Amino acid sequence: MLKYILTTNCNCRCKYCITRNMVGIHETDAMTDILNTLRTMVKDGHTHIMLTGGEPTRHRQFFIILGAALCLFDGTHITTTNLDILRYPVGEYFTSITYSIHNLGQHIPHITISVPVYAAIMAQDYTPELPIELSRRGFSGLTINEDQRQNTHFDTDLPSLHNDPEFTYKINRVGHCMDETFILPDLSICTNFRQWL
């Protein structure tokens, strides 16, 4: 899946964020350039796009970019920490939403929109109770991210949720996604993200 890092700007400054080291890359908000880049990616065969960051909703042109993505791609996905995406009808525009939980003490919302919403956590934050709580609150699944800067692996057995057999798990292993195609905030294209780790 094509990943578009709209911005490295975020309300969280997590030490494990893969955009943390992207110093000197300036975010563009020139819509002509953004649209041309997105059209080129479609011509190159990309059918689905993930809007990500940083916090993608902090980009000044976020809603215009979202509109363009909806017109150009078969699927538009987002990774966000913005609860408003889950609370308001804008969430219905996405093919899927990945909601990043950076602190398990934070409020975990009840999902009221009809698109699949997945929680994402870092592997070290996993607790056996979390999948049960997420399922109870309407999440479609849980993504567990190993720290791309560490060489530790998540090897905990994950529970089968008999009350919610459709609840899914995904483990992003170290090195996963690093060779996918990324649009960086300055609209340059990167196919090896390891340089930023």
N, C-alpha and C positions, 0 to 999 in steps of 0.2 A: 504494500500500500504506500502511495506517495505521502510523505509527511511534509507539511508546511509549517515551519517554525515562524509564526508571525512576528514574535517578539521574544526577547530574553527578559523583558520586564515582567515582574511577578510580585505579588504581595507576600510570597514566601521566598526565603533565600536559603533553600535547603542545600546542605553541603554535598548531597549526592546527585543534585540536578545535572542532567547531561548538558545543559546550556550554560552552566556556571562559568566555564572557561571561555566562552565566546566573547572575549573582550575585543573591541575594535571593529566589530561588525555592526554597522549602523542600520537600523530599521528604516525601510522605505514605506512611504504611504502614497507614492505616485500611482494612482489607480491605473493609468494607461500601461505602465510597466508591469504592474501586478497582473492585470488581465492578459497581457501578452505572454507572460510567463506561464500562467495557468493554461492558456490555449495551447502553448507549445507542449506542455506536459500531456494534455489530452491527445494531441497529434502523435506524441511519442508512445501512446498506448496505455496511459494511466487512466483507470476507470473509477477509482476510489481515492479520496483524499482525506487525510487526518489533519485537522487544524489543531496546532499544539503550540507550545512555547517552552519556557516562561508560561505566562497566563495569556492565552490567545485573545481573550475578551478585552484585554488592556490595549490592544492595537487600536489606534484612532479610527481606522477604517474597517473595523471588525464586521459590522453588519453589511457593508457593501461587499466585502470579500466573501462573507457567507452567502449572499445573494448570487454572486458570480459562481461560487462553487456549486450551489444548488442547480444552476443552469447548465454548467459544463460537465459535471461528473455524475455517474450513476449512483454513487454513494458519497455522502458527506458525513464525516465522523469528527468528534471533538474530544480532546483530553483537557479537563478543566478543574479548577478548584472553586469556580464561581457557582455558588448555590443558586443564584438567580436563574441559571440555565435550567435547573431542575424545578424551579417554582413557577415559572411563567411559560406561556405557550410557545416561546421561541424554541424550547427544547424539542418540540414536535417536528421541527425542520430537519433534525439530524437522523441519520441512519442508525447511529448508536452514539452513546455518550459514555466516556470513561471519566468518572469522578475520582480525583486523587485525594486520598485521605492522608494528610501529613501528620496528624496527631490523633491517636485513637481516643483521646479525651474530648475531642471536638464533637459537636452534635452530628449524628448520622441521620440524615433526613429520611422521611418516608417518601417513596417514589410515587408520584401521582400522574406522570405522563406515560403515554403508551409505547414509547420507543424503548429498546433495551438500554438499561443503564448498568454499567459495571463499576464496581469500586476497584481502586488500585492502591496498593500499599507497598512499602518496602518490605523485603523478606524478614528483616529483624523485628518488624512490628506485628507479625502474624501472631494471633492467639487462636486456640481451638474454638473459642466462643464466637469469633467474628463472623464466620460464614453463616452460622445460625441466625445471628442478629441481622446481617445484611439480607438474607432471604426473607426474614420476617418483615423487613422494611420495604420489600418490593424490588430489591436489586436482582439483576439477571445473572450475576456472577461476580467473581473476584479475580483480579489480576495481581499476581505476586511478583514484584520486581527485585531481582538480585541487584546488588550495587555494582554498576559497571566499572567502578574504580577498585573494587575488592576482588579477591579470588576465592570468595566463600560461596557455597552453594546451598540452596534451600532443599532440604531432603526430608521434610516433615510429611508424614502421611496426612492426606486431606480427607475430611469426613465426607461420607455419602449422605446427602440430605434426603432422606426418604419422604419427608413432607413436601419437598420441592425437587423432583428429579430433573427439572430443566435448569437448575442452578449449575453454572459451569465454572471451571477453574482454568486459568492460564498462568503459566510461569514464564516470565521473561528472563531467560538465562543470561549470564555474562556473555557479551558478544552478540546477543540477539539484537536485531534491528540495525546493527552498526553498518551493514552494507546495503541498506535500502536507499532509495532516492529521497533526499531531503532538499526542500527549498529553504534556504537560509533567510534570515530577516532582510538582508540586502538584495535578495532575489538571485544570488548565486546558487548553483546546483552542486550538491555534495553527494557522493556515493560511497564515501568512507568516513564515517563520523568519528572514528577512533582518534583522529588528530585533536579532537576537542576534549578528550577525556583527561 
